Amino acid sequence: MSRPATPDALLLGGCNEILLLVDARDLSIQAVNQGALRHLGHSREALLGRPITDIECALTDVFFWEDVRQGLTPEIREAEASYLTASGELLTATKNITQAPDGSGRLVICATPVGRLRLAEAELADASAHLRATLEATAEGILLVHRSGAIVNMNHRFSCLWQLPAALLLARDDQAIQAYLAAAMADPEAYRQRLEEIRPDTEEETQDILHLADGRILARKSRPARQQKLIIGRVFSFTDITEQKATEARLKLAASVFTHAQEGIMITDPGGTILEVNDTFARITGYSRAEVTGRNARILSSGRQGPEFYNNLWHDLAHKGHWQGEIWNRRKDGAMYAEMLNIAAVRDEAGRISHYVALFSDITTLKQHQSQLERIAHYDALTGIPNRVLLADRLQQAIARTRRDQRLMALVYLDLDGFKEVNDTYGHETGDELLIAISQALKDTLRAGDTLARLGGDEFVAVLTDLGSPGECEVVLERLLQAAAAPVRIKETLLQLSASLGVTLYPHDGSDADALLRHADQAMYQAKQAGKNRYHLFDPEQDRQAKTHWESLARLTQALEQGEFELHYQPKVHMRSGRVVGAEALIRWRHPERGLVAPGEFLPMIEGTDLIARIGDWVMDQALSQMSQWNQAGLELAVSVNIAAHHLQKEDFLARLRDKLAAHPLVVPAQLELEVLETAALEGIAHVSRVIEGCRALGVDFSLDDFGTGYSSLTYLKRLPAGVLKIDQSFVRDMLWDTEDLAIVEGVIGLAAAFRRSAIAEGVESAAHGALLLRLGCELGQGYGIARPMPAADLPLWIADWQPESSWQAAHNHPLSREDMGTAYAEVDLRHWSRALEHHLRGHLGTQPVSSPLNCRFGNWYRGEGRARYGRRAAFSRMEPLHEELHRIGEALLTHRADGRADLVELGLAKLLQVQEQLIACLHQLPQEN
């Protein structure tokens, strides 16, 4: 049994088509037939193994084979293909591609080359189409008429020119077409007569103009059509010359305009040589046409425009093709005149400038009138100096120049002192003459680049530029003051005024022009307030602070209105018994962005303003409302509220307080205490004393806050009927280390006892603070060592849980007598030495404390006053070795620090403080031993 023929065997057949077998995986040619070798000119060896894309080079072929490479195996039928032959030519063919029947996945290409006859036919058809396209593309309408008069042919342009209907063309009726053409004419009869005169069989060539009824104009030409030498008909060509005729009409009109135009017209060549001018040119310039033709346009130049002006003019002509503007030129008689000039560049077909056309009109009269109007608009009618409008322009220029040159500029606002009295006494005519004289005197004092302007009335502004320093400005200011104060004789009257000057310096004051003028005006007002006949310099920083202050006031007012404030309460306690005797209401600002803000950040901003009184009223209302709630809950607690001096000094303070108490009947007036700063109370002691008495009559007591920071005079204390003295926290906080602060605290406690007042200490930050206060005789305290300020809701729970320090009971049981007060000072000296040593070791202090126990202040007390009073007591004998050990530890710590042993320093400090507390315990025992 014979084997079936394979695709490879088929390719070996003798068919004339191109047969190729291609591997779909790598696109390599696997087999070729003899027809492929004949048509392509390649050898079999050159084709086998070669990628098919080397000979199939059309873009569509590349895309097809790329799809095959990606795994797609489409089949195509009757597709155009181009093959690259061995000679480098392209062979056009029609191809079919199918899969090989053996299932190998290979592809069989069968391509049939296109024959030469078919190509020739295609080329002939293309040539015919090109010829027809050329005929149809001509701009002329062509009509071919047989010598018998019959229409042989026409092109599409002809039918379009005459707008022949399609039905008429399809009918091929020559008479109907000729009748249609005659009807389209403006004069059909004349058209027919002329058509009869042009015989189709004559040698004559004709041309005439046809006017159509729709307004179009056609140029008609005719010539005989020949076949060899025999005339076989006539060819008519028709051209639409409607636009051409319109152009000719426009040119005639342009020539008429050129001659009769009221503007001067000048035409030059590219070099500026005058070629033509009109009559108006001669009338404006005084030059006749003969005098300027052939001469350069520079003969008109006035010299008022510099080289830069003409450079810009020629630049615009070269790049934009036109220029327009005002220019000053010179007439034939030498007189200068202003003209509005328009120049246009005319280019030839190659785009090169061939001419310039200049049109101009004489605007000299207009410029003179404009100058008059500008003077009226920019200069003061009375004094002749610049007015407010021109000042604004000059000021903007001065700012720009100052910024560019990095110099100083001064803006001076000047107001005459006493001018109104001159007007009222001598009349406005005299006042006007005085203003004219003073403005001239002021102007004469200024430098060349400065400006003096009148704003109106007796107000002037000077702009001083190019200043090297503020001192240079002061020289000019002094001259202005002298000029304004110089006597002026008006008729028989000698008048003398002065001036107040406000000055601001730019760029120190980096504002815009309007703000600079406003700032100078503000400074002038301050000069008047200070006594007149002087100048005042505007302070930008002071102005900025004022703006910030007002902005802060506005924001705090908003905070009050929007309920952003809240009260926290800090307990006041009886340190011996542990009883909570009250709380101080302290305002806080719950800022929407910053969170809780302490009063020290915002209350100083509103001190002395009405807002402080409004906030004070709000605090009292909130505190009374909270007290009512606590009373209802069974917590009867006194609350103190801080009152600002400005609030206290309001005339209606007592009445408003009475109304607030009446609005909260559950609050006993004695539960409310008002705190006023000692310094604030002393500012208006008489009024404050009356207010305090009035408040006490209502049952409300007062305390003097921060006592000790003011004068603390016995006379003042006697006149201020406040029931409580509040020792300022700055003294209480540092009394453990500073004997001067201890002395102040002791003094205030003594004053309170002497005047039968209560004393409460602020700033109790530790158990040691409380113990020392109790030994000094002060039982009431508040501070962070007791409790921080807290929301009202937290206070009842804190009160229920709080217990006093255990050391406070012992301290209270053994108060210091006057004779034993030295032990308290010795304790403070001891703490001061230890603290100074600690700070020195930690690098906070540069001075090393005394290291010898014989030279320190505590040692001096021990060997002197201490030994004299307590030398026989047991506690005293235990102190000397402890004191010496304290100093030994101190010397060792200094050595450790020098050696860089930070770990030993920390351990030694702990031991040092332990020995210190043992010494302090001995000090506390001394007054108790007999």
PyMOL commands that set and color helices and strands:
alter all, ss='L'
color gray80, all
select helices_A, chain A and resi 7-11+34-40+44-47+52-54+59-69+116-137+156-162+166-171+174-183+188-197+242-260+279-285+289-292+297-300+307-319+364-378+388-405+419-426+428-445+470-485+513-529+540-561+599-601+603-606+610-632+645-648+653-663+669-671+678-683+685-698+714-719+729-734+739-754+767-776+792-801+806-813+821-841+857-870+874-877+879-899+902-928
alter helices_A, ss='H'
color red, helices_A
select strands_A, chain A and resi 18-22+29-32+76-84+90-99+107-113+141-146+151-154+206-211+217-227+230-240+264-268+274-277+322-330+336-347+353-362+408-417+451-456+459-467+488-490+493-495+498-506+535-537+565-574+579-591+595-597+638-642+672-677+701-707+724-727+758-761+780-781+790-791
alter strands_A, ss='S'
color yellow, strands_A
deselect
rebuild
show_as cartoon
